[in-house]
Amino acid sequence: MPRFKTTENILKNTQELYDPNWFDKPFLELPPSIPWDYKRELQIEDVDIWEVVSEMSGPSGIYASWLPYAEFYIIVKNGKIDSTYYGDGSDKYAAKRCKELNIPYPEKNGIIK
């Protein structure tokens, strides 16, 4: 089941973005998302909703931009922003940084630790 958070949820508390109506249906309902136009580089402040890619206590984890939907990742270590990665192929750089920080990163064949 996908999980979603706001930037505030990620940095200031452990709550998830939650709408009880999402669970009232017999199918998976996701928060709304619109594609980013890539006319300029996306910034953290532009993102309203993040999808949780991988998360540990601390809080530490990697999150992907959901609203707007773009190839943009934020890595958080112990409640502080460690790094961001934007654009085509940025997931590879984010995965490498996660490995350096010992944050699990999902791959096609399982999770890289």
Buried (B, 14 or more C-beta within 10 A) or exposed (E): EEEBBBBEBBBEEEEEBEEEEBEEEEEEEEBEBEEBEEEEEBEBEBBBBBBBBBBBEEBBBBBBBBBBBBBBBBBBBEEEEBBBBBEEEBBEBBBEBBEEBEBBBEEEEEEBE
